[in-house]
Amino acid sequence: MKAQAREIAIEKAKAKAEVLAKNLGMSLGRMTAFSEDGAYGYPTPMLTKANYDMGNAVAQESMPIPAGEQEIVSNVTISYELR
């Protein structure tokens, strides 16, 4: 999934660079630099009193488990020569 997010980010960055180059009356040359920064955080369990109170089975059973989702992000910076 991370590789797919990176691929999409690269495609978007190149498309944006092509538009900017065209607006300047130029075209893209070779890529001169690439860097990536993404969100690599992992889910952290939420701890409540029920987690610590091992003797209270009712509190543990009644604690709802919320549905969740994970977002995978890839931010890229690409530099090109202009011709």
N, CA, C and O atoms as a printed pandas DataFrame, in Angstrom:
     atom_number atom_name residue_name chain_id  residue_number  x_coord  y_coord  z_coord
0              1         N          MET        A               1    0.823   -1.194    0.000
1              2        CA          MET        A               1    0.000    0.000    0.000
2              3         C          MET        A               1    0.870    1.261    0.000
3              4         O          MET        A               1    0.544    2.252   -0.654
4              5         N          LYS        A               2    1.977    1.208    0.741
5              6        CA          LYS        A               2    2.876    2.358    0.784
6              7         C          LYS        A               2    3.471    2.607   -0.603
7              8         O          LYS        A               2    3.589    3.755   -1.030
8              9         N          ALA        A               3    3.844    1.538   -1.304
9             10        CA          ALA        A               3    4.411    1.684   -2.651
10            11         C          ALA        A               3    3.390    2.292   -3.606
11            12         O          ALA        A               3    3.743    3.103   -4.462
12            13         N          GLN        A               4    2.135    1.905   -3.461
13            14        CA          GLN        A               4    1.077    2.457   -4.313
14            15         C          GLN        A               4    0.878    3.945   -4.020
15            16         O          GLN        A               4    0.703    4.737   -4.946
16            17         N          ALA        A               5    0.903    4.329   -2.752
17            18        CA          ALA        A               5    0.776    5.747   -2.389
18            19         C          ALA        A               5    1.939    6.539   -2.958
19            20         O          ALA        A               5    1.750    7.654   -3.445
20            21         N          ARG        A               6    3.148    5.973   -2.904
21            22        CA          ARG        A               6    4.333    6.645   -3.452
22            23         C          ARG        A               6    4.197    6.828   -4.967
23            24         O          ARG        A               6    4.502    7.895   -5.499
24            25         N          GLU        A               7    3.735    5.776   -5.654
25            26        CA          GLU        A               7    3.566    5.843   -7.108
26            27         C          GLU        A               7    2.581    6.940   -7.499
27            28         O          GLU        A               7    2.830    7.694   -8.440
28            29         N          ILE        A               8    1.481    7.029   -6.790
29            30        CA          ILE        A               8    0.479    8.069   -7.066
30            31         C          ILE        A               8    1.074    9.451   -6.805
31            32         O          ILE        A               8    0.861   10.377   -7.589
32            33         N          ALA        A               9    1.815    9.593   -5.711
33            34        CA          ALA        A               9    2.432   10.888   -5.386
34            35         C          ALA        A               9    3.425   11.305   -6.466
35            36         O          ALA        A               9    3.488   12.479   -6.831
36            37         N          ILE        A              10    4.195   10.358   -6.975
37            38        CA          ILE        A              10    5.164   10.669   -8.035
38            39         C          ILE        A              10    4.451   11.104   -9.310
39            40         O          ILE        A              10    4.863   12.069   -9.954
40            41         N          GLU        A              11    3.385   10.397   -9.678
41            42        CA          GLU        A              11    2.611   10.762  -10.868
42            43         C          GLU        A              11    2.040   12.172  -10.743
43            44         O          GLU        A              11    2.101   12.957  -11.689
44            45         N          LYS        A              12    1.486   12.491   -9.577
45            46        CA          LYS        A              12    0.911   13.823   -9.364
46            47         C          LYS        A              12    1.986   14.904   -9.396
47            48         O          LYS        A              12    1.776   15.980   -9.957
48            49         N          ALA        A              13    3.138   14.615   -8.794
49            50        CA          ALA        A              13    4.227   15.606   -8.782
50            51         C          ALA        A              13    4.721   15.882  -10.193
51            52         O          ALA        A              13    4.964   17.034  -10.553
52            53         N          LYS        A              14    4.870   14.837  -10.991
53            54        CA          LYS        A              14    5.350   15.027  -12.366
54            55         C          LYS        A              14    4.326   15.797  -13.188
55            56         O          LYS        A              14    4.695   16.678  -13.963
56            57         N          ALA        A              15    3.050   15.478  -13.031
57            58        CA          ALA        A              15    2.002   16.187  -13.768
58            59         C          ALA        A              15    2.007   17.672  -13.402
59            60         O          ALA        A              15    1.866   18.530  -14.274
60            61         N          LYS        A              16    2.169   17.972  -12.121
61            62        CA          LYS        A              16    2.214   19.371  -11.679
62            63         C          LYS        A              16    3.440   20.071  -12.249
63            64         O          LYS        A              16    3.356   21.221  -12.680
64            65         N          ALA        A              17    4.576   19.385  -12.255
65            66        CA          ALA        A              17    5.803   19.972  -12.804
66            67         C          ALA        A              17    5.653   20.249  -14.297
67            68         O          ALA        A              17    6.135   21.270  -14.789
68            69         N          GLU        A              18    4.994   19.356  -15.016
69            70        CA          GLU        A              18    4.783   19.559  -16.454
70            71         C          GLU        A              18    3.908   20.775  -16.718
71            72         O          GLU        A              18    4.179   21.547  -17.639
72            73         N          VAL        A              19    2.861   20.953  -15.918
73            74        CA          VAL        A              19    1.990   22.130  -16.071
74            75         C          VAL        A              19    2.779   23.412  -15.785
75            76         O          VAL        A              19    2.683   24.380  -16.539
76            77         N          LEU        A              20    3.546   23.420  -14.713
77            78        CA          LEU        A              20    4.338   24.614  -14.379
78            79         C          LEU        A              20    5.366   24.923  -15.451
79            80         O          LEU        A              20    5.559   26.085  -15.808
80            81         N          ALA        A              21    6.027   23.898  -15.969
81            82        CA          ALA        A              21    7.013   24.106  -17.036
82            83         C          ALA        A              21    6.338   24.681  -18.281
83            84         O          ALA        A              21    6.866   25.594  -18.915
84            85         N          LYS        A              22    5.173   24.142  -18.624
85            86        CA          LYS        A              22    4.436   24.635  -19.799
86            87         C          LYS        A              22    4.039   26.093  -19.601
87            88         O          LYS        A              22    4.128   26.890  -20.534
88            89         N          ASN        A              23    3.594   26.456  -18.374
89            90        CA          ASN        A              23    3.231   27.845  -18.081
90            91         C          ASN        A              23    4.426   28.787  -18.237
91            92         O          ASN        A              23    4.254   29.974  -18.518
92            93         N          LEU        A              24    5.617   28.262  -18.056
93            94        CA          LEU        A              24    6.836   29.055  -18.208
94            95         C          LEU        A              24    7.378   29.010  -19.639
95            96         O          LEU        A              24    8.410   29.613  -19.936
96            97         N          GLY        A              25    6.682   28.298  -20.516
97            98        CA          GLY        A              25    7.132   28.183  -21.902
98            99         C          GLY        A              25    8.334   27.258  -22.045
99           100         O          GLY        A              25    9.144   27.416  -22.958
100          101         N          MET        A              26    8.443   26.296  -21.141
101          102        CA          MET        A              26    9.578   25.379  -21.154
102          103         C          MET        A              26    9.066   23.945  -21.080
103          104         O          MET        A              26    7.859   23.705  -21.033
104          105         N          SER        A              27    9.993   23.002  -21.071
105          106        CA          SER        A              27    9.626   21.600  -20.890
106          107         C          SER        A              27   10.535   20.981  -19.832
107          108         O          SER        A              27   11.592   21.517  -19.499
108          109         N          LEU        A              28   10.096   19.844  -19.320
109          110        CA          LEU        A              28   10.881   19.183  -18.286
110          111         C          LEU        A              28   12.090   18.481  -18.895
111          112         O          LEU        A              28   12.007   17.849  -19.948
112          113         N          GLY        A              29   13.208   18.612  -18.201
113          114        CA          GLY        A              29   14.404   17.868  -18.558
114          115         C          GLY        A              29   14.507   16.655  -17.660
115          116         O          GLY        A              29   13.497   16.081  -17.252
116          117         N          ARG        A              30   15.721   16.274  -17.358
117          118        CA          ARG        A              30   15.911   15.091  -16.504
118          119         C          ARG        A              30   15.644   15.436  -15.042
119          120         O          ARG        A              30   15.757   16.589  -14.626
120          121         N          MET        A              31   15.293   14.424  -14.287
121          122        CA          MET        A              31   15.079   14.596  -12.853
122          123         C          MET        A              31   16.444   14.790  -12.198
123          124         O          MET        A              31   17.386   14.051  -12.485
124          125         N          THR        A              32   16.549   15.779  -11.323
125          126        CA          THR        A              32   17.821   16.051  -10.662
126          127         C          THR        A              32   17.820   15.696   -9.177
127          128         O          THR        A              32   18.889   15.523   -8.592
128          129         N          ALA        A              33   16.653   15.586   -8.558
129          130        CA          ALA        A              33   16.585   15.249   -7.131
130          131         C          ALA        A              33   15.232   14.641   -6.806
131          132         O          ALA        A              33   14.219   14.947   -7.435
132          133         N          PHE        A              34   15.246   13.769   -5.804
133          134        CA          PHE        A              34   14.021   13.126   -5.341
134          135         C          PHE        A              34   14.130   12.923   -3.838
135          136         O          PHE        A              34   15.164   12.484   -3.334
136          137         N          SER        A              35   13.059   13.245   -3.127
137          138        CA          SER        A              35   13.002   12.924   -1.704
138          139         C          SER        A              35   11.571   12.550   -1.355
139          140         O          SER        A              35   10.618   12.977   -2.006
140          141         N          GLU        A              36   11.449   11.748   -0.318
141          142        CA          GLU        A              36   10.129   11.292    0.110
142          143         C          GLU        A              36   10.001   11.456    1.608
143          144         O          GLU        A              36   10.939   11.202    2.365
144          145         N          ASP        A              37    8.822   11.885    2.020
145          146        CA          ASP        A              37    8.492   11.995    3.437
146          147         C          ASP        A              37    7.056   11.547    3.573
147          148         O          ASP        A              37    6.162   12.106    2.938
148          149         N          GLY        A              38    6.831   10.555    4.386
149          150        CA          GLY        A              38    5.474   10.041    4.532
150          151         C          GLY        A              38    5.101    9.865    5.975
151          152         O          GLY        A              38    5.927   10.006    6.877
152          153         N          ALA        A              39    3.842    9.555    6.178
153          154        CA          ALA        A              39    3.348    9.300    7.527
154          155         C          ALA        A              39    3.571    7.825    7.830
155          156         O          ALA        A              39    2.901    6.961    7.265
156          157         N          TYR        A              40    4.501    7.545    8.710
157          158        CA          TYR        A              40    4.824    6.171    9.035
158          159         C          TYR        A              40    4.287    5.768   10.400
159          160         O          TYR        A              40    4.720    4.758   10.956
160          161         N          GLY        A              41    3.366    6.525   10.944
161          162        CA          GLY        A              41    2.843    6.222   12.275
162          163         C          GLY        A              41    2.067    4.927   12.289
163          164         O          GLY        A              41    1.454    4.538   11.295
164          165         N          TYR        A              42    2.101    4.275   13.412
165          166        CA          TYR        A              42    1.372    3.038   13.588
166          167         C          TYR        A              42    0.264    3.264   14.604
167          168         O          TYR        A              42    0.393    4.111   15.488
168          169         N          PRO        A              43   -0.823    2.513   14.485
169          170        CA          PRO        A              43   -1.913    2.682   15.437
170          171         C          PRO        A              43   -1.431    2.468   16.877
171          172         O          PRO        A              43   -0.623    1.579   17.146
172          173         N          THR        A              44   -1.927    3.280   17.774
173          174        CA          THR        A              44   -1.583    3.163   19.188
174          175         C          THR        A              44   -2.826    2.736   19.942
175          176         O          THR        A              44   -3.882    3.349   19.786
176          177         N          PRO        A              45   -2.723    1.688   20.764
177          178        CA          PRO        A              45   -3.913    1.257   21.502
178          179         C          PRO        A              45   -4.351    2.321   22.505
179          180         O          PRO        A              45   -3.526    2.982   23.135
180          181         N          MET        A              46   -5.658    2.468   22.636
181          182        CA          MET        A              46   -6.198    3.408   23.610
182          183         C          MET        A              46   -6.383    2.665   24.921
183          184         O          MET        A              46   -7.094    1.661   24.975
184          185         N          LEU        A              47   -5.755    3.147   25.967
185          186        CA          LEU        A              47   -5.846    2.496   27.268
186          187         C          LEU        A              47   -6.828    3.240   28.155
187          188         O          LEU        A              47   -6.796    4.467   28.253
188          189         N          THR        A              48   -7.691    2.485   28.792
189          190        CA          THR        A              48   -8.674    3.060   29.701
190          191         C          THR        A              48   -8.577    2.346   31.040
191          192         O          THR        A              48   -7.783    1.420   31.207
192          193         N          LYS        A              49   -9.389    2.785   31.986
193          194        CA          LYS        A              49   -9.407    2.137   33.301
194          195         C          LYS        A              49   -9.720    0.653   33.153
195          196         O          LYS        A              49   -9.191   -0.164   33.907
196          197         N          ALA        A              50  -10.570    0.290   32.196
197          198        CA          ALA        A              50  -10.930   -1.108   31.990
198          199         C          ALA        A              50   -9.707   -1.946   31.633
199          200         O          ALA        A              50   -9.653   -3.124   31.984
200          201         N          ASN        A              51   -8.737   -1.375   30.952
201          202        CA          ASN        A              51   -7.528   -2.112   30.599
202          203         C          ASN        A              51   -6.701   -2.460   31.839
203          204         O          ASN        A              51   -6.014   -3.481   31.866
204          205         N          TYR        A              52   -6.770   -1.617   32.850
205          206        CA          TYR        A              52   -5.957   -1.803   34.041
206          207         C          TYR        A              52   -6.675   -2.593   35.133
207          208         O          TYR        A              52   -6.028   -3.196   35.989
208          209         N          ASP        A              53   -7.987   -2.592   35.109
209          210        CA          ASP        A              53   -8.779   -3.228   36.165
210          211         C          ASP        A              53   -9.094   -4.668   35.759
211          212         O          ASP        A              53  -10.202   -4.960   35.309
212          213         N          MET        A              54   -8.133   -5.554   35.916
213          214        CA          MET        A              54   -8.288   -6.934   35.469
214          215         C          MET        A              54   -9.387   -7.679   36.224
215          216         O          MET        A              54   -9.927   -8.655   35.705
216          217         N          GLY        A              55   -9.729   -7.246   37.426
217          218        CA          GLY        A              55  -10.750   -7.918   38.216
218          219         C          GLY        A              55  -12.155   -7.537   37.817
219          220         O          GLY        A              55  -13.101   -8.162   38.298
220          221         N          ASN        A              56  -12.345   -6.551   36.968
221          222        CA          ASN        A              56  -13.674   -6.066   36.618
222          223         C          ASN        A              56  -14.007   -6.494   35.191
223          224         O          ASN        A              56  -13.813   -5.727   34.248
224          225         N          ALA        A              57  -14.508   -7.715   35.036
225          226        CA          ALA        A              57  -14.800   -8.260   33.710
226          227         C          ALA        A              57  -15.908   -7.487   33.019
227          228         O          ALA        A              57  -15.899   -7.379   31.792
228          229         N          VAL        A              58  -16.874   -6.938   33.773
229          230        CA          VAL        A              58  -17.975   -6.191   33.171
230          231         C          VAL        A              58  -17.446   -4.958   32.446
231          232         O          VAL        A              58  -17.869   -4.663   31.329
232          233         N          ALA        A              59  -16.525   -4.243   33.076
233          234        CA          ALA        A              59  -15.965   -3.042   32.453
234          235         C          ALA        A              59  -15.233   -3.393   31.171
235          236         O          ALA        A              59  -15.298   -2.639   30.200
236          237         N          GLN        A              60  -14.537   -4.521   31.147
237          238        CA          GLN        A              60  -13.804   -4.927   29.952
238          239         C          GLN        A              60  -14.752   -5.336   28.835
239          240         O          GLN        A              60  -14.517   -5.003   27.673
240          241         N          GLU        A              61  -15.809   -6.047   29.167
241          242        CA          GLU        A              61  -16.748   -6.514   28.153
242          243         C          GLU        A              61  -17.604   -5.391   27.588
243          244         O          GLU        A              61  -17.986   -5.442   26.419
244          245         N          SER        A              62  -17.912   -4.383   28.387
245          246        CA          SER        A              62  -18.805   -3.335   27.926
246          247         C          SER        A              62  -18.086   -2.234   27.157
247          248         O          SER        A              62  -18.734   -1.335   26.620
248          249         N          MET        A              63  -16.784   -2.288   27.096
249          250        CA          MET        A              63  -16.039   -1.259   26.386
250          251         C          MET        A              63  -16.201   -1.453   24.875
251          252         O          MET        A              63  -15.756   -2.469   24.341
252          253         N          PRO        A              64  -16.834   -0.495   24.173
253          254        CA          PRO        A              64  -17.035   -0.647   22.731
254          255         C          PRO        A              64  -15.707   -0.513   21.983
255          256         O          PRO        A              64  -14.820    0.238   22.390
256          257         N          ILE        A              65  -15.594   -1.242   20.905
257          258        CA          ILE        A              65  -14.412   -1.149   20.051
258          259         C          ILE        A              65  -14.826   -0.396   18.795
259          260         O          ILE        A              65  -15.597   -0.911   17.985
260          261         N          PRO        A              66  -14.317    0.820   18.632
261          262        CA          PRO        A              66  -14.718    1.613   17.473
262          263         C          PRO        A              66  -14.087    1.090   16.182
263          264         O          PRO        A              66  -12.962    0.592   16.174
264          265         N          ALA        A              67  -14.838    1.218   15.103
265          266        CA          ALA        A              67  -14.298    0.876   13.786
266          267         C          ALA        A              67  -13.257    1.929   13.428
267          268         O          ALA        A              67  -13.346    3.071   13.879
268          269         N          GLY        A              68  -12.302    1.561   12.644
269          270        CA          GLY        A              68  -11.257    2.520   12.308
270          271         C          GLY        A              68  -10.786    2.359   10.877
271          272         O          GLY        A              68  -11.250    1.505   10.122
272          273         N          GLU        A              69   -9.869    3.198   10.555
273          274        CA          GLU        A              69   -9.268    3.135    9.233
274          275         C          GLU        A              69   -7.847    3.651    9.355
275          276         O          GLU        A              69   -7.490    4.329   10.318
276          277         N          GLN        A              70   -7.058    3.321    8.372
277          278        CA          GLN        A              70   -5.668    3.761    8.375
278          279         C          GLN        A              70   -5.408    4.464    7.056
279          280         O          GLN        A              70   -5.724    3.936    5.990
280          281         N          GLU        A              71   -4.836    5.645    7.126
281          282        CA          GLU        A              71   -4.512    6.410    5.935
282          283         C          GLU        A              71   -3.019    6.295    5.680
283          284         O          GLU        A              71   -2.207    6.525    6.577
284          285         N          ILE        A              72   -2.665    5.943    4.466
285          286        CA          ILE        A              72   -1.264    5.839    4.097
286          287         C          ILE        A              72   -0.945    7.012    3.189
287          288         O          ILE        A              72   -1.590    7.218    2.162
288          289         N          VAL        A              73    0.064    7.779    3.588
289          290        CA          VAL        A              73    0.401    9.010    2.889
290          291         C          VAL        A              73    1.834    8.948    2.393
291          292         O          VAL        A              73    2.717    8.431    3.078
292          293         N          SER        A              74    2.056    9.474    1.205
293          294        CA          SER        A              74    3.413    9.610    0.683
294          295         C          SER        A              74    3.534   11.010    0.108
295          296         O          SER        A              74    2.777   11.391   -0.785
296          297         N          ASN        A              75    4.475   11.764    0.613
297          298        CA          ASN        A              75    4.761   13.097    0.089
298          299         C          ASN        A              75    6.116   13.041   -0.594
299          300         O          ASN        A              75    7.101   12.609    0.004
300          301         N          VAL        A              76    6.166   13.477   -1.842
301          302        CA          VAL        A              76    7.423   13.458   -2.575
302          303         C          VAL        A              76    7.781   14.858   -3.049
303          304         O          VAL        A              76    6.911   15.689   -3.312
304          305         N          THR        A              77    9.068   15.095   -3.151
305          306        CA          THR        A              77    9.589   16.322   -3.748
306          307         C          THR        A              77   10.514   15.889   -4.871
307          308         O          THR        A              77   11.461   15.133   -4.653
308          309         N          ILE        A              78   10.235   16.370   -6.069
309          310        CA          ILE        A              78   11.030   16.013   -7.233
310          311         C          ILE        A              78   11.484   17.299   -7.906
311          312         O          ILE        A              78   10.684   18.209   -8.122
312          313         N          SER        A              79   12.759   17.371   -8.236
313          314        CA          SER        A              79   13.308   18.524   -8.967
314          315         C          SER        A              79   13.689   18.070  -10.375
315          316         O          SER        A              79   14.244   16.988  -10.565
316          317         N          TYR        A              80   13.385   18.914  -11.351
317          318        CA          TYR        A              80   13.703   18.629  -12.743
318          319         C          TYR        A              80   14.507   19.783  -13.328
319          320         O          TYR        A              80   14.412   20.921  -12.869
320          321         N          GLU        A              81   15.291   19.473  -14.336
321          322        CA          GLU        A              81   15.902   20.525  -15.148
322          323         C          GLU        A              81   14.810   21.058  -16.075
323          324         O          GLU        A              81   13.913   20.313  -16.469
324          325         N          LEU        A              82   14.881   22.310  -16.415
325          326        CA          LEU        A              82   13.963   22.896  -17.398
326          327         C          LEU        A              82   14.730   23.133  -18.684
327          328         O          LEU        A              82   15.899   23.519  -18.657
328          329         N          ARG        A              83   14.066   22.900  -19.823
329          330        CA          ARG        A              83   14.701   23.154  -21.123
330          331         C          ARG        A              83   13.838   24.096  -21.924
331          332         O          ARG        A              83   14.187   24.444  -23.052
